[in-house]
Amino acid sequence: LTGSNITLPETCKTIYSVNEGNYSTWDEETQRAVDSFKFNEPKPYAARYVGSMVSDVHRTLLYGGVYMYPADKKKGNGKLRILYEGFPLSLIMQQAGGMSSTGRFRGKIASVLDVVPEHVHDRCPVLIGCERDVSRILSFYSEYGAEA
């Protein structure tokens, strides 16, 4: 990190970070959540995606917003490794005042930190950022009947 005792800003910027090239492979709830950021009123969220989880999450820690690597139809378990990508950055985000979730994964919605890996290289989807934006994404799951 670039400083000590980093916390999310009191007022987070409206930034979302996700590889939209995979949009057509996401579940409907994730698509609707991303659409809600893109077409937010009165002003759309800014899209910022570097393609490196560490740099995208670092920006999210400094300015707020949300980083997403959702499950998709190609990689049903997500791409990010639970033990050395999902857990460490979710813990850092939580300690900074944010939150993380898997979205729908293994039949339920849970915190990344509650996932129990079966193998060292297991993967999971990751939604990580300020509470406002992660909760906004999760609201689309409850709207469509998914259980947390």
Sine and cosine of phi, psi and omega as CSV:
sin_phi,cos_phi,sin_psi,cos_psi,sin_omega,cos_omega
0.00,0.00,0.28,-0.96,-0.06,-1.00
-0.99,-0.12,0.06,1.00,0.02,-1.00
-0.29,-0.96,0.11,-0.99,0.03,-1.00
-0.97,-0.23,0.45,-0.89,0.02,-1.00
0.80,0.60,0.71,0.71,0.01,-1.00
-0.93,0.36,0.74,-0.68,0.13,-0.99
-0.76,-0.65,0.41,-0.91,0.08,-1.00
-0.89,0.46,0.52,-0.85,0.04,-1.00
-0.89,0.45,0.45,-0.89,0.02,-1.00
-0.87,0.50,-0.66,0.75,0.10,-1.00
-0.91,-0.41,0.95,-0.31,-0.06,-1.00
-0.99,0.17,0.59,-0.81,0.10,-1.00
-0.94,0.34,0.33,-0.94,0.00,-1.00
-0.99,-0.12,1.00,0.06,-0.02,-1.00
-0.78,-0.63,0.71,-0.70,0.16,-0.99
-0.83,-0.55,0.55,-0.84,-0.09,-1.00
-0.72,-0.70,0.93,-0.37,-0.01,-1.00
-0.34,-0.94,0.50,-0.87,0.07,-1.00
-0.98,0.19,0.99,-0.12,-0.07,-1.00
-0.95,0.30,-0.10,1.00,0.09,-1.00
-0.90,0.43,-0.32,0.95,0.01,-1.00
-0.99,-0.15,0.14,0.99,-0.10,-0.99
-0.75,0.66,-0.73,0.68,-0.09,-1.00
-0.93,0.38,-0.23,0.97,-0.03,-1.00
-0.99,-0.16,-0.06,1.00,-0.02,-1.00
-0.99,0.12,0.30,-0.96,0.12,-0.99
-0.95,0.32,0.28,-0.96,-0.09,-1.00
-0.87,0.50,-0.61,0.79,-0.02,-1.00
-0.89,0.45,-0.67,0.74,0.02,-1.00
-0.92,0.40,-0.67,0.74,0.04,-1.00
-0.86,0.51,-0.71,0.71,-0.01,-1.00
-0.91,0.41,-0.60,0.80,0.03,-1.00
-0.89,0.45,-0.73,0.69,0.01,-1.00
-0.90,0.44,-0.66,0.75,0.06,-1.00
-0.86,0.52,-0.61,0.79,-0.01,-1.00
-0.92,0.40,-0.51,0.86,0.08,-1.00
-0.96,0.28,-0.69,0.72,-0.05,-1.00
-0.91,0.42,-0.59,0.81,-0.09,-1.00
-0.92,-0.39,0.44,0.90,0.00,-1.00
-0.85,0.52,0.63,-0.78,0.08,-1.00
-0.93,-0.37,0.66,-0.75,0.17,0.99
-1.00,0.07,-0.16,0.99,-0.06,-1.00
-0.66,-0.75,0.77,-0.64,0.03,-1.00
-0.90,0.44,0.45,-0.89,0.13,-0.99
-0.92,0.38,0.47,-0.88,0.11,-0.99
-0.99,0.14,0.69,-0.72,0.06,-1.00
-1.00,-0.06,0.81,-0.59,0.03,-1.00
-0.66,-0.75,0.92,-0.40,0.00,-1.00
-0.66,-0.75,0.92,-0.39,0.02,-1.00
-1.00,0.05,-0.57,0.82,-0.03,-1.00
0.98,-0.20,0.02,1.00,0.07,-1.00
-0.88,-0.47,0.88,-0.47,-0.06,-1.00
-0.82,0.57,-0.69,0.72,-0.07,-1.00
-0.88,0.48,-0.74,0.68,-0.03,-1.00
-0.95,0.32,-0.61,0.79,0.04,-1.00
-0.92,0.40,-0.66,0.75,0.02,-1.00
-0.94,0.33,-0.58,0.82,0.06,-1.00
-0.87,0.50,-0.71,0.70,0.06,-1.00
-0.87,0.49,-0.65,0.76,0.02,-1.00
-0.89,0.46,-0.64,0.77,0.06,-1.00
-0.89,0.47,-0.64,0.77,-0.06,-1.00
-0.97,0.24,-0.61,0.79,-0.14,-0.99
-0.88,-0.47,-0.28,0.96,-0.07,-1.00
0.99,-0.11,-0.09,-1.00,-0.05,-1.00
0.98,-0.19,-0.42,-0.91,-0.08,-1.00
-0.56,-0.83,0.61,-0.79,0.13,-0.99
-0.92,-0.39,0.69,-0.72,-0.04,-1.00
-0.75,-0.66,0.71,-0.71,0.29,-0.96
-0.73,-0.69,0.99,0.15,-0.11,-0.99
-0.96,0.26,0.29,-0.96,0.15,-0.99
-0.90,0.44,0.45,-0.89,0.08,-1.00
-0.61,-0.79,0.08,-1.00,-0.07,-1.00
-0.94,0.35,-0.41,0.91,0.03,-1.00
-0.98,0.21,-0.69,0.72,-0.03,-1.00
-0.85,-0.53,0.98,0.21,-0.12,-0.99
-0.78,0.62,-0.47,0.89,0.01,-1.00
-1.00,-0.05,0.09,1.00,-0.09,-1.00
1.00,0.09,0.02,-1.00,-0.07,-1.00
-0.95,-0.32,-0.52,0.86,-0.15,-0.99
-0.98,0.18,0.68,-0.74,-0.02,-1.00
-0.97,0.24,0.75,-0.66,-0.10,-1.00
-0.87,0.49,-0.79,0.61,-0.17,-0.99
-0.93,0.38,-0.60,0.80,-0.09,-1.00
-0.83,-0.56,0.24,0.97,0.20,-0.98
-0.75,-0.66,-0.84,0.54,-0.05,-1.00
-0.89,0.45,-0.81,0.59,-0.05,-1.00
-0.88,0.47,-0.81,0.59,-0.10,-1.00
-0.87,0.48,-0.72,0.70,-0.05,-1.00
-0.96,0.27,-0.49,0.87,0.10,-0.99
-0.92,0.40,-0.65,0.76,0.03,-1.00
-0.90,0.43,-0.71,0.70,0.03,-1.00
-0.86,0.50,-0.70,0.71,-0.01,-1.00
-0.90,0.44,-0.67,0.74,0.01,-1.00
-0.89,0.45,-0.68,0.73,0.01,-1.00
-0.91,0.42,-0.42,0.91,0.01,-1.00
-1.00,0.03,0.02,1.00,0.05,-1.00
0.98,-0.21,0.10,1.00,0.01,-1.00
-0.98,-0.18,-0.33,-0.94,0.01,-1.00
-0.48,-0.88,0.22,-0.98,0.05,-1.00
-0.62,-0.79,0.38,-0.93,0.03,-1.00
-0.46,-0.89,0.31,-0.95,0.10,-1.00
-1.00,-0.03,-0.19,0.98,-0.25,-0.97
0.93,0.37,-0.44,-0.90,0.03,-1.00
-0.98,0.21,0.86,-0.50,-0.04,-1.00
-0.47,-0.88,0.78,-0.63,-0.04,-1.00
0.82,0.57,0.60,0.80,0.09,-1.00
0.99,0.13,0.10,1.00,0.02,-1.00
-0.48,-0.88,0.10,-1.00,0.05,-1.00
-0.93,-0.37,0.78,-0.62,-0.07,-1.00
-0.49,-0.87,0.23,-0.97,0.16,-0.99
-0.93,0.38,0.57,-0.82,0.08,-1.00
-0.84,0.55,-0.59,0.80,-0.04,-1.00
-0.93,0.36,-0.21,0.98,0.04,-1.00
-1.00,-0.09,-0.07,1.00,0.02,-1.00
-0.94,0.34,0.68,-0.73,0.05,-1.00
-0.95,-0.32,0.97,-0.26,0.00,-1.00
-0.95,0.32,0.53,-0.85,0.04,-1.00
-0.99,-0.17,-0.40,0.91,-0.01,-1.00
-0.68,-0.74,0.37,-0.93,-0.08,-1.00
-0.88,0.47,-0.50,0.87,-0.04,-1.00
-0.97,-0.24,0.29,0.96,0.02,-1.00
-0.85,0.53,0.49,-0.87,-0.05,-1.00
-0.87,-0.49,0.34,-0.94,0.10,-1.00
-0.45,-0.89,0.38,-0.92,0.13,-0.99
-0.95,0.30,0.43,-0.90,-0.04,-1.00
-0.69,-0.72,0.78,-0.62,0.18,-0.98
-0.85,-0.53,0.89,-0.46,-0.16,-0.99
-0.61,-0.79,0.72,-0.69,0.02,-1.00
0.27,-0.96,-0.44,-0.90,0.00,-1.00
-0.95,0.32,0.45,-0.89,-0.06,-1.00
-0.85,0.52,-0.63,0.77,-0.01,-1.00
-0.81,0.59,-0.73,0.69,-0.12,-0.99
-0.99,0.12,-0.62,0.78,0.06,-1.00
-0.91,0.42,-0.67,0.74,0.05,-1.00
-0.89,0.46,-0.60,0.80,0.03,-1.00
-0.88,0.47,-0.70,0.72,0.03,-1.00
-0.89,0.46,-0.73,0.68,-0.04,-1.00
-0.90,0.44,-0.46,0.89,0.02,-1.00
-0.89,0.46,-0.46,0.89,0.03,-1.00
-0.94,0.34,-0.50,0.87,0.06,-1.00
-0.94,0.34,-0.70,0.71,0.00,-1.00
-0.93,0.37,-0.53,0.84,0.04,-1.00
-0.88,0.47,-0.52,0.86,-0.03,-1.00
-0.97,-0.25,0.29,0.96,0.17,-0.99
1.00,0.03,0.12,0.99,0.05,-1.00
-0.97,0.23,0.57,-0.82,-0.03,-1.00
-0.99,-0.12,0.64,-0.77,0.05,-1.00
-0.99,0.12,0.00,0.00,0.00,0.00
